[in-house]
Amino acid sequence: MKAGHNYYVYIVQCSDGMYYTGVTNDLERRLREHNEGLNEKCFTFKRRPVQLKYEEHFNDIRNAIAWEKQVKGWSRKKKESLFIRDWSEIGRLGKLKGDKRNAAENPSAGSG
């Protein structure tokens, strides 16, 4: 994957309620792959079907990967606040956990 294209950070909810966060350059294809169960070793394989809860577009893969890594470390409540883009709640939850990152910052800034 190269810079200057379309990349997506996404979160799906699995059939057991768990969340899976990933990054892809083709969101429709990736969701189809999750739901078809093409890879037995994939986290979502035994948790199908999955439902898209969040997506964020990036033009630069480095920004997408950085955002994916940040979001993967978030609590369930913080991710659920992200689904509705409640930035004040995300910031509040970050402060409660001692999160030193600026969680309320818009992830699209600088990504086009």
TADAMO-V86866 format. One record per backbone hydrogen bond with DSSP energy under -0.5 kcal/mol. NH is the residue of the N-H (numbers start at 1). CO is the residue of the C=O. Records with the same first field share a line. If there is no record, write none. Layout:
# TADAMO-V86866
NH: CO + CO
This chain:
# TADAMO-V86866
4: 59
5: 59
7: 5 + 58
8: 24
9: 56
10: 22
11: 54
12: 20
13: 51
14: 12 + 18
15: 47
17: 14
20: 12
22: 10
24: 8
30: 26
31: 27
32: 28
33: 29
34: 30
35: 31
36: 32
37: 33
38: 33
42: 39
45: 42
47: 44
48: 45
51: 13
53: 11
54: 11
56: 9
58: 7
59: 111
61: 59
64: 60
65: 61
66: 62
67: 63
68: 64
69: 65
70: 66
71: 67
72: 68
73: 69 + 70
74: 71
79: 75
80: 76
81: 77
82: 78
83: 79
84: 80
85: 82
86: 81
87: 85
90: 86
91: 87
92: 88
93: 89
94: 90
95: 91
96: 92
97: 93
98: 95
99: 94
103: 101
105: 102
109: 106
111: 108
112: 108
